[in-house]
């Protein structure tokens, strides 16, 4: 049955491409995905697969109960886009100014819909129950995973699997690892409150631009000198706001950035060290500061047994040429919340366009659509192996 199911997925390639391109042309940002959710619901209506929608926002959950005894396994795909102006010259280019599927979520959705359509055909031979989690708002914390879980997305679920189409990984390759795989992703905003004035008379001011510059340099010590080097962490300043004229010292200057961690215990240590540095700068300038630190997604931590379905048995997935055990990356993913609640695994499915491997969140990001059926079959591989190992 499994070989036939994989073959069925291959026959749905044109449908997957069609779905992916439609979604690519009609991107919606996190927490705004009303029409995308309606598109997904319409497809399940056409298939006659029961579902619940408006879960944790625009989330949707569909289920197929197999005809044979087995476990309940959930598969997840996200479907939000990013506030990026697309620069690709393709027939399916985004039709919405300033919005783009620059991370592959359109492909995730198309692949999972194909899994559902293929599984339906073999419903009587399938073990257990398949749960299809279509999740909004992965790109922006607090994200969509947590509210969906809080509203019952994992109720009765024994295990959960997910994949990310990865533009930096070669086509037909899978990458993953046991334990920490992706980082916890936090964001922060630092505001220095000084005293503005004329640029020619700095002695009458408390210059927040200078404070911000000093903070940018000194905050690098948090990772390089204050955190155990065996506990990977990243602290990046990505945005500076301050002033609006060449000869005016402003009252305030703000820094916005991100912290990435693989060990949750390091998180509070980093926050404490940031406060020490910022307080020292503010005191030395007789000024004030505010640190607005938002704890985002926790690290994605794969479960050893479930990730080994791919690391040890991934060669059983038709079309997969290799499975690589890779080092963790410092990108974040709210799939982490599912893995905190249930055993499972998250992995990358190679979708690199040879010679055009633009990174995720780039205005020229794109994927090789031949990765869509590979991702679908790899998700079903998790369902298969989990059931085989829990008979």
KEBA-375348 format. One record per residue (C-alpha): residue in one letter; residue number from 1; y, z, x. Coordinates in nm, 3 decimals, m for minus. Layout:
<nodes>
+---------+-----+---------+---------+---------+
: residuo : num :       v :       w :       u :
+---------+-----+---------+---------+---------+
:       A : NUM :       Y :       Z :       X :
...
+---------+-----+---------+---------+---------+
</nodes>
This chain:
<nodes>
+---------+-----+---------+---------+---------+
: residuo : num :       v :       w :       u :
+---------+-----+---------+---------+---------+
:       X :   1 :   0.000 :   0.000 :   0.000 :
:       X :   2 :   0.247 :   0.087 :   0.275 :
:       X :   3 :   0.218 :  m0.250 :   0.445 :
:       X :   4 :   0.276 :  m0.422 :   0.111 :
:       X :   5 :   0.577 :  m0.201 :   0.045 :
:       X :   6 :   0.726 :  m0.290 :   0.384 :
:       X :   7 :   0.669 :  m0.658 :   0.308 :
:       X :   8 :   0.845 :  m0.612 :  m0.027 :
:       X :   9 :   1.145 :  m0.466 :   0.153 :
:       X :  10 :   1.161 :  m0.775 :   0.372 :
:       X :  11 :   1.172 :  m0.997 :   0.062 :
:       X :  12 :   1.482 :  m0.806 :  m0.053 :
:       X :  13 :   1.683 :  m0.905 :   0.254 :
:       X :  14 :   1.912 :  m1.144 :   0.067 :
:       X :  15 :   1.982 :  m0.878 :  m0.197 :
:       X :  16 :   2.064 :  m0.623 :   0.073 :
:       X :  17 :   2.307 :  m0.861 :   0.240 :
:       X :  18 :   2.467 :  m0.942 :  m0.095 :
:       X :  19 :   2.509 :  m0.573 :  m0.181 :
:       X :  20 :   2.640 :  m0.484 :   0.161 :
:       X :  21 :   2.896 :  m0.764 :   0.160 :
:       X :  22 :   3.018 :  m0.680 :  m0.189 :
:       X :  23 :   3.071 :  m0.317 :  m0.087 :
:       X :  24 :   3.233 :  m0.430 :   0.238 :
:       X :  25 :   3.487 :  m0.632 :   0.040 :
:       X :  26 :   3.564 :  m0.340 :  m0.192 :
:       X :  27 :   3.596 :  m0.029 :   0.026 :
:       X :  28 :   3.704 :   0.307 :  m0.114 :
:       X :  29 :   3.811 :   0.610 :   0.087 :
:       X :  30 :   3.652 :   0.955 :   0.081 :
:       X :  31 :   3.680 :   1.128 :  m0.257 :
:       X :  32 :   3.807 :   0.804 :  m0.418 :
:       X :  33 :   3.479 :   0.612 :  m0.453 :
:       X :  34 :   3.475 :   0.571 :  m0.832 :
:       X :  35 :   3.397 :   0.198 :  m0.838 :
:       X :  36 :   3.140 :   0.223 :  m0.558 :
:       X :  37 :   2.956 :   0.493 :  m0.753 :
:       X :  38 :   2.968 :   0.272 :  m1.062 :
:       X :  39 :   2.820 :  m0.018 :  m0.864 :
:       X :  40 :   2.530 :   0.202 :  m0.751 :
:       X :  41 :   2.474 :   0.335 :  m1.104 :
:       X :  42 :   2.468 :  m0.019 :  m1.243 :
:       X :  43 :   2.196 :  m0.116 :  m0.999 :
:       X :  44 :   1.978 :   0.177 :  m1.106 :
:       X :  45 :   2.041 :   0.086 :  m1.470 :
:       X :  46 :   1.918 :  m0.265 :  m1.396 :
:       X :  47 :   1.607 :  m0.127 :  m1.226 :
:       X :  48 :   1.542 :   0.125 :  m1.501 :
:       X :  49 :   1.531 :   0.415 :  m1.254 :
:       X :  50 :   1.663 :   0.744 :  m1.397 :
:       X :  51 :   1.957 :   0.905 :  m1.220 :
:       X :  52 :   2.228 :   1.167 :  m1.246 :
:       X :  53 :   2.584 :   1.088 :  m1.142 :
:       X :  54 :   2.909 :   1.274 :  m1.079 :
:       X :  55 :   2.728 :   1.525 :  m0.861 :
:       X :  56 :   2.960 :   1.699 :  m0.617 :
:       X :  57 :   3.225 :   1.441 :  m0.699 :
:       X :  58 :   3.109 :   1.080 :  m0.716 :
:       X :  59 :   2.759 :   1.155 :  m0.588 :
:       X :  60 :   2.451 :   1.006 :  m0.753 :
:       X :  61 :   2.085 :   1.108 :  m0.737 :
:       X :  62 :   1.798 :   0.886 :  m0.856 :
:       X :  63 :   1.428 :   0.971 :  m0.867 :
:       X :  64 :   1.097 :   0.790 :  m0.874 :
:       X :  65 :   0.788 :   0.995 :  m0.953 :
:       X :  66 :   0.485 :   0.846 :  m0.784 :
:       X :  67 :   0.148 :   0.810 :  m0.950 :
:       X :  68 :  m0.035 :   1.014 :  m0.687 :
:       X :  69 :   0.003 :   1.378 :  m0.584 :
:       X :  70 :   0.232 :   1.445 :  m0.292 :
:       X :  71 :   0.553 :   1.595 :  m0.168 :
:       X :  72 :   0.910 :   1.549 :  m0.285 :
:       X :  73 :   1.105 :   1.370 :  m0.013 :
:       X :  74 :   1.476 :   1.288 :  m0.025 :
:       X :  75 :   1.646 :   0.992 :   0.142 :
:       X :  76 :   2.023 :   0.989 :   0.180 :
:       X :  77 :   2.288 :   0.719 :   0.218 :
:       X :  78 :   2.666 :   0.770 :   0.228 :
:       X :  79 :   2.913 :   0.520 :   0.082 :
:       X :  80 :   3.276 :   0.595 :   0.171 :
:       X :  81 :   3.504 :   0.377 :   0.385 :
:       X :  82 :   3.786 :   0.443 :   0.632 :
:       X :  83 :   4.168 :   0.398 :   0.635 :
:       X :  84 :   4.153 :   0.107 :   0.881 :
:       X :  85 :   4.293 :  m0.246 :   0.852 :
:       X :  86 :   4.005 :  m0.485 :   0.913 :
:       X :  87 :   4.052 :  m0.746 :   1.187 :
:       X :  88 :   3.723 :  m0.935 :   1.145 :
:       X :  89 :   3.744 :  m1.300 :   1.044 :
:       X :  90 :   3.443 :  m1.312 :   0.813 :
:       X :  91 :   3.395 :  m1.444 :   0.457 :
:       X :  92 :   3.326 :  m1.090 :   0.331 :
:       X :  93 :   3.633 :  m0.930 :   0.491 :
:       X :  94 :   3.780 :  m0.629 :   0.310 :
:       X :  95 :   3.999 :  m0.726 :   0.017 :
:       X :  96 :   4.183 :  m0.394 :   0.025 :
:       X :  97 :   4.471 :  m0.358 :   0.268 :
:       X :  98 :   4.436 :  m0.063 :   0.502 :
:       X :  99 :   4.079 :   0.017 :   0.401 :
:       X : 100 :   3.757 :  m0.094 :   0.566 :
:       X : 101 :   3.389 :  m0.012 :   0.595 :
:       X : 102 :   3.415 :   0.049 :   0.968 :
:       X : 103 :   3.113 :   0.276 :   1.004 :
:       X : 104 :   2.824 :   0.101 :   0.829 :
:       X : 105 :   2.810 :   0.303 :   0.509 :
:       X : 106 :   2.805 :  m0.019 :   0.307 :
:       X : 107 :   2.482 :  m0.106 :   0.488 :
:       X : 108 :   2.338 :   0.241 :   0.433 :
:       X : 109 :   2.385 :   0.201 :   0.059 :
:       X : 110 :   2.239 :  m0.149 :   0.051 :
:       X : 111 :   1.932 :  m0.035 :   0.244 :
:       X : 112 :   1.866 :   0.265 :   0.020 :
:       X : 113 :   1.900 :   0.055 :  m0.294 :
:       X : 114 :   1.636 :  m0.180 :  m0.150 :
:       X : 115 :   1.406 :   0.116 :  m0.080 :
:       X : 116 :   1.438 :   0.219 :  m0.444 :
:       X : 117 :   1.365 :  m0.132 :  m0.573 :
:       X : 118 :   1.062 :  m0.173 :  m0.347 :
:       X : 119 :   0.926 :   0.174 :  m0.424 :
:       X : 120 :   0.952 :   0.108 :  m0.796 :
:       X : 121 :   0.709 :  m0.182 :  m0.767 :
:       X : 122 :   0.451 :   0.047 :  m0.604 :
:       X : 123 :   0.530 :   0.350 :  m0.815 :
:       X : 124 :   0.172 :   0.414 :  m0.930 :
:       X : 125 :   0.044 :   0.414 :  m0.573 :
:       X : 126 :   0.320 :   0.629 :  m0.426 :
:       X : 127 :   0.249 :   0.994 :  m0.342 :
:       X : 128 :   0.481 :   1.263 :  m0.470 :
:       X : 129 :   0.842 :   1.206 :  m0.572 :
:       X : 130 :   1.115 :   1.004 :  m0.404 :
:       X : 131 :   1.472 :   1.131 :  m0.433 :
:       X : 132 :   1.757 :   0.891 :  m0.351 :
:       X : 133 :   2.078 :   1.073 :  m0.259 :
:       X : 134 :   2.385 :   0.850 :  m0.267 :
:       X : 135 :   2.659 :   1.061 :  m0.115 :
:       X : 136 :   3.037 :   1.013 :  m0.114 :
:       X : 137 :   3.292 :   1.142 :   0.135 :
:       X : 138 :   3.103 :   1.168 :   0.462 :
:       X : 139 :   3.405 :   1.071 :   0.668 :
:       X : 140 :   3.638 :   1.358 :   0.587 :
:       X : 141 :   3.558 :   1.729 :   0.579 :
:       X : 142 :   3.475 :   1.921 :   0.363 :
:       X : 143 :   3.271 :   1.608 :   0.293 :
:       X : 144 :   3.031 :   1.518 :   0.017 :
:       X : 145 :   2.702 :   1.665 :   0.135 :
:       X : 146 :   2.784 :   2.030 :   0.079 :
:       X : 147 :   2.909 :   1.996 :  m0.280 :
:       X : 148 :   2.608 :   1.780 :  m0.368 :
:       X : 149 :   2.373 :   2.044 :  m0.228 :
:       X : 150 :   2.561 :   2.317 :  m0.415 :
:       X : 151 :   2.507 :   2.120 :  m0.737 :
:       X : 152 :   2.132 :   2.088 :  m0.681 :
:       X : 153 :   2.077 :   1.773 :  m0.473 :
:       X : 154 :   1.793 :   1.939 :  m0.279 :
:       X : 155 :   1.640 :   2.129 :  m0.568 :
:       X : 156 :   1.263 :   2.085 :  m0.546 :
:       X : 157 :   1.294 :   1.873 :  m0.230 :
:       X : 158 :   1.045 :   1.943 :   0.051 :
:       X : 159 :   1.199 :   1.728 :   0.326 :
:       X : 160 :   1.495 :   1.497 :   0.382 :
:       X : 161 :   1.553 :   1.191 :   0.602 :
:       X : 162 :   1.858 :   0.983 :   0.683 :
:       X : 163 :   1.968 :   0.706 :   0.916 :
:       X : 164 :   2.289 :   0.564 :   1.054 :
:       X : 165 :   2.322 :   0.196 :   1.137 :
:       X : 166 :   2.444 :   0.206 :   1.496 :
:       X : 167 :   2.650 :  m0.076 :   1.646 :
:       X : 168 :   2.597 :   0.042 :   2.004 :
:       X : 169 :   2.217 :   0.033 :   1.979 :
:       X : 170 :   2.021 :  m0.291 :   2.010 :
:       X : 171 :   1.872 :  m0.450 :   1.702 :
:       X : 172 :   1.524 :  m0.324 :   1.610 :
:       X : 173 :   1.556 :  m0.010 :   1.820 :
:       X : 174 :   1.561 :   0.346 :   1.688 :
:       X : 175 :   1.725 :   0.639 :   1.864 :
:       X : 176 :   1.695 :   1.010 :   1.790 :
:       X : 177 :   1.605 :   1.342 :   1.948 :
:       X : 178 :   1.466 :   1.682 :   1.855 :
:       X : 179 :   1.708 :   1.971 :   1.813 :
:       X : 180 :   2.085 :   1.908 :   1.837 :
:       X : 181 :   2.146 :   1.536 :   1.787 :
:       X : 182 :   2.509 :   1.513 :   1.673 :
:       X : 183 :   2.796 :   1.755 :   1.718 :
:       X : 184 :   2.972 :   1.996 :   1.491 :
:       X : 185 :   3.310 :   1.838 :   1.413 :
:       X : 186 :   3.621 :   2.053 :   1.361 :
:       X : 187 :   3.989 :   1.961 :   1.337 :
:       X : 188 :   4.303 :   2.157 :   1.411 :
:       X : 189 :   4.681 :   2.140 :   1.398 :
:       X : 190 :   4.906 :   2.336 :   1.634 :
:       X : 191 :   5.272 :   2.377 :   1.543 :
:       X : 192 :   5.529 :   2.516 :   1.786 :
:       X : 193 :   5.840 :   2.654 :   1.617 :
:       X : 194 :   6.131 :   2.645 :   1.860 :
:       X : 195 :   6.505 :   2.600 :   1.829 :
:       X : 196 :   6.650 :   2.253 :   1.829 :
:       X : 197 :   6.974 :   2.128 :   1.974 :
:       X : 198 :   7.149 :   1.865 :   2.182 :
:       X : 199 :   6.939 :   1.700 :   2.452 :
:       X : 200 :   7.226 :   1.746 :   2.697 :
:       X : 201 :   7.232 :   2.123 :   2.648 :
:       X : 202 :   6.868 :   2.237 :   2.670 :
:       X : 203 :   6.973 :   2.590 :   2.771 :
:       X : 204 :   7.078 :   2.647 :   2.409 :
:       X : 205 :   6.738 :   2.552 :   2.273 :
:       X : 206 :   6.377 :   2.658 :   2.270 :
:       X : 207 :   6.217 :   2.323 :   2.334 :
:       X : 208 :   5.891 :   2.279 :   2.133 :
:       X : 209 :   5.826 :   1.940 :   2.298 :
:       X : 210 :   5.792 :   2.109 :   2.637 :
:       X : 211 :   5.571 :   2.377 :   2.482 :
:       X : 212 :   5.349 :   2.106 :   2.333 :
:       X : 213 :   5.326 :   1.928 :   2.667 :
:       X : 214 :   5.222 :   2.248 :   2.840 :
:       X : 215 :   4.967 :   2.315 :   2.567 :
:       X : 216 :   4.809 :   1.972 :   2.609 :
:       X : 217 :   4.749 :   2.043 :   2.976 :
:       X : 218 :   4.638 :   2.405 :   2.944 :
:       X : 219 :   4.407 :   2.349 :   2.647 :
:       X : 220 :   4.189 :   2.135 :   2.874 :
:       X : 221 :   4.094 :   2.458 :   3.050 :
:       X : 222 :   3.913 :   2.577 :   2.738 :
:       X : 223 :   3.625 :   2.339 :   2.804 :
:       X : 224 :   3.654 :   2.301 :   3.180 :
:       X : 225 :   3.704 :   2.667 :   3.275 :
:       X : 226 :   3.645 :   2.902 :   2.983 :
:       X : 227 :   3.324 :   2.776 :   2.817 :
:       X : 228 :   2.978 :   2.783 :   2.971 :
:       X : 229 :   2.928 :   2.433 :   3.117 :
:       X : 230 :   2.572 :   2.438 :   2.982 :
:       X : 231 :   2.715 :   2.447 :   2.628 :
:       X : 232 :   2.864 :   2.101 :   2.573 :
:       X : 233 :   3.202 :   2.094 :   2.400 :
:       X : 234 :   3.496 :   1.857 :   2.358 :
:       X : 235 :   3.860 :   1.939 :   2.282 :
:       X : 236 :   4.079 :   1.637 :   2.217 :
:       X : 237 :   4.443 :   1.605 :   2.116 :
:       X : 238 :   4.475 :   1.288 :   1.912 :
:       X : 239 :   4.823 :   1.310 :   1.761 :
:       X : 240 :   5.168 :   1.434 :   1.867 :
:       X : 241 :   5.457 :   1.476 :   1.622 :
:       X : 242 :   5.800 :   1.588 :   1.732 :
:       X : 243 :   6.157 :   1.466 :   1.720 :
:       X : 244 :   6.326 :   1.155 :   1.586 :
:       X : 245 :   6.604 :   1.079 :   1.834 :
:       X : 246 :   6.626 :   1.027 :   2.210 :
:       X : 247 :   6.900 :   1.285 :   2.261 :
:       X : 248 :   6.793 :   1.559 :   2.020 :
:       X : 249 :   6.557 :   1.848 :   2.090 :
:       X : 250 :   6.369 :   1.914 :   1.765 :
:       X : 251 :   6.295 :   2.247 :   1.600 :
:       X : 252 :   5.921 :   2.186 :   1.581 :
:       X : 253 :   5.649 :   1.985 :   1.749 :
:       X : 254 :   5.291 :   1.954 :   1.625 :
:       X : 255 :   4.964 :   1.862 :   1.794 :
:       X : 256 :   4.660 :   1.752 :   1.595 :
:       X : 257 :   4.311 :   1.721 :   1.740 :
:       X : 258 :   3.941 :   1.782 :   1.718 :
:       X : 259 :   3.681 :   2.013 :   1.867 :
:       X : 260 :   3.316 :   1.907 :   1.899 :
:       X : 261 :   3.028 :   2.144 :   1.971 :
:       X : 262 :   2.648 :   2.136 :   1.981 :
:       X : 263 :   2.610 :   2.516 :   1.966 :
:       X : 264 :   2.770 :   2.692 :   1.668 :
:       X : 265 :   2.805 :   3.014 :   1.873 :
:       X : 266 :   3.059 :   2.837 :   2.096 :
:       X : 267 :   3.290 :   2.762 :   1.804 :
:       X : 268 :   3.447 :   3.108 :   1.769 :
:       X : 269 :   3.478 :   3.138 :   2.145 :
:       X : 270 :   3.681 :   2.816 :   2.159 :
:       X : 271 :   3.911 :   2.931 :   1.878 :
:       X : 272 :   3.974 :   3.262 :   2.054 :
:       X : 273 :   4.057 :   3.092 :   2.383 :
:       X : 274 :   4.291 :   2.847 :   2.210 :
:       X : 275 :   4.483 :   3.138 :   2.059 :
:       X : 276 :   4.516 :   3.306 :   2.400 :
:       X : 277 :   4.665 :   2.994 :   2.558 :
:       X : 278 :   4.898 :   2.914 :   2.269 :
:       X : 279 :   5.020 :   3.271 :   2.238 :
:       X : 280 :   5.097 :   3.279 :   2.610 :
:       X : 281 :   5.303 :   2.962 :   2.587 :
:       X : 282 :   5.492 :   3.081 :   2.279 :
:       X : 283 :   5.573 :   3.419 :   2.438 :
:       X : 284 :   5.697 :   3.259 :   2.758 :
:       X : 285 :   5.944 :   3.046 :   2.559 :
:       X : 286 :   6.037 :   3.321 :   2.313 :
:       X : 287 :   5.908 :   3.100 :   2.034 :
:       X : 288 :   5.633 :   3.099 :   1.772 :
:       X : 289 :   5.318 :   2.897 :   1.715 :
:       X : 290 :   5.070 :   2.840 :   1.434 :
:       X : 291 :   4.710 :   2.726 :   1.475 :
:       X : 292 :   4.555 :   2.579 :   1.161 :
:       X : 293 :   4.189 :   2.544 :   1.257 :
:       X : 294 :   3.951 :   2.384 :   1.006 :
:       X : 295 :   3.581 :   2.436 :   1.069 :
:       X : 296 :   3.418 :   2.108 :   0.978 :
:       X : 297 :   3.057 :   1.993 :   0.977 :
:       X : 298 :   2.799 :   2.194 :   1.173 :
:       X : 299 :   2.587 :   2.021 :   1.439 :
:       X : 300 :   2.311 :   1.788 :   1.321 :
:       X : 301 :   1.993 :   1.967 :   1.431 :
:       X : 302 :   1.672 :   1.768 :   1.386 :
:       X : 303 :   1.346 :   1.943 :   1.311 :
:       X : 304 :   1.083 :   1.881 :   1.577 :
:       X : 305 :   0.788 :   1.797 :   1.354 :
:       X : 306 :   0.981 :   1.550 :   1.138 :
:       X : 307 :   1.166 :   1.381 :   1.425 :
:       X : 308 :   0.833 :   1.326 :   1.599 :
:       X : 309 :   0.733 :   1.098 :   1.312 :
:       X : 310 :   0.975 :   0.860 :   1.484 :
:       X : 311 :   0.952 :   0.957 :   1.850 :
:       X : 312 :   0.570 :   0.952 :   1.849 :
:       X : 313 :   0.483 :   0.719 :   1.559 :
:       X : 314 :   0.787 :   0.496 :   1.524 :
:       X : 315 :   0.591 :   0.200 :   1.659 :
:       X : 316 :   0.415 :   0.195 :   1.320 :
:       X : 317 :   0.736 :   0.072 :   1.153 :
:       X : 318 :   0.717 :  m0.308 :   1.119 :
:       X : 319 :   0.988 :  m0.480 :   1.318 :
:       X : 320 :   1.081 :  m0.181 :   1.533 :
:       X : 321 :   1.052 :  m0.279 :   1.900 :
:       X : 322 :   1.115 :   0.063 :   2.055 :
:       X : 323 :   1.202 :   0.423 :   1.974 :
:       X : 324 :   1.410 :   0.608 :   2.230 :
:       X : 325 :   1.452 :   0.981 :   2.279 :
:       X : 326 :   1.824 :   1.003 :   2.360 :
:       X : 327 :   2.081 :   1.263 :   2.456 :
:       X : 328 :   2.292 :   1.412 :   2.176 :
:       X : 329 :   2.628 :   1.255 :   2.100 :
:       X : 330 :   2.953 :   1.434 :   2.015 :
:       X : 331 :   3.017 :   1.242 :   1.693 :
:       X : 332 :   2.986 :   1.442 :   1.371 :
:       X : 333 :   2.787 :   1.391 :   1.050 :
:       X : 334 :   2.762 :   1.600 :   0.735 :
:       X : 335 :   2.391 :   1.520 :   0.712 :
:       X : 336 :   2.382 :   1.845 :   0.910 :
:       X : 337 :   2.406 :   2.039 :   0.584 :
:       X : 338 :   2.083 :   1.887 :   0.450 :
:       X : 339 :   1.897 :   1.981 :   0.768 :
:       X : 340 :   2.023 :   2.339 :   0.740 :
:       X : 341 :   1.848 :   2.360 :   0.403 :
:       X : 342 :   1.531 :   2.152 :   0.447 :
:       X : 343 :   1.312 :   2.014 :   0.727 :
:       X : 344 :   1.383 :   1.657 :   0.817 :
:       X : 345 :   1.527 :   1.413 :   1.066 :
:       X : 346 :   1.831 :   1.193 :   1.123 :
:       X : 347 :   1.814 :   0.884 :   1.343 :
:       X : 348 :   2.009 :   0.576 :   1.448 :
:       X : 349 :   1.891 :   0.229 :   1.350 :
:       X : 350 :   2.010 :  m0.032 :   1.599 :
:       X : 351 :   2.249 :  m0.284 :   1.442 :
:       X : 352 :   2.427 :  m0.426 :   1.744 :
:       X : 353 :   2.568 :  m0.777 :   1.721 :
:       X : 354 :   2.483 :  m0.916 :   2.060 :
:       X : 355 :   2.800 :  m0.980 :   2.257 :
:       X : 356 :   3.022 :  m0.814 :   1.993 :
:       X : 357 :   2.938 :  m0.445 :   2.006 :
:       X : 358 :   3.260 :  m0.297 :   1.875 :
:       X : 359 :   3.234 :   0.079 :   1.828 :
:       X : 360 :   3.234 :   0.264 :   1.500 :
:       X : 361 :   3.579 :   0.319 :   1.344 :
:       X : 362 :   3.714 :   0.008 :   1.521 :
:       X : 363 :   3.901 :  m0.260 :   1.316 :
:       X : 364 :   3.649 :  m0.519 :   1.440 :
:       X : 365 :   3.341 :  m0.307 :   1.376 :
:       X : 366 :   3.051 :  m0.500 :   1.225 :
:       X : 367 :   2.672 :  m0.488 :   1.214 :
:       X : 368 :   2.387 :  m0.732 :   1.250 :
:       X : 369 :   2.263 :  m0.743 :   0.891 :
:       X : 370 :   1.905 :  m0.797 :   1.007 :
:       X : 371 :   1.907 :  m0.420 :   1.067 :
:       X : 372 :   1.921 :  m0.351 :   0.692 :
:       X : 373 :   1.547 :  m0.395 :   0.619 :
:       X : 374 :   1.463 :  m0.212 :   0.942 :
:       X : 375 :   1.666 :   0.088 :   0.823 :
:       X : 376 :   1.498 :   0.073 :   0.482 :
:       X : 377 :   1.147 :   0.062 :   0.629 :
:       X : 378 :   1.230 :   0.341 :   0.875 :
:       X : 379 :   1.340 :   0.565 :   0.589 :
:       X : 380 :   1.016 :   0.498 :   0.405 :
:       X : 381 :   0.829 :   0.576 :   0.726 :
:       X : 382 :   0.957 :   0.933 :   0.697 :
:       X : 383 :   0.825 :   0.955 :   0.341 :
:       X : 384 :   0.489 :   0.818 :   0.448 :
:       X : 385 :   0.440 :   1.044 :   0.749 :
:       X : 386 :   0.556 :   1.359 :   0.571 :
:       X : 387 :   0.305 :   1.303 :   0.293 :
:       X : 388 :   0.024 :   1.214 :   0.534 :
:       X : 389 :   0.088 :   1.535 :   0.727 :
:       X : 390 :   0.101 :   1.756 :   0.417 :
:       X : 391 :  m0.203 :   1.643 :   0.223 :
+---------+-----+---------+---------+---------+
</nodes>
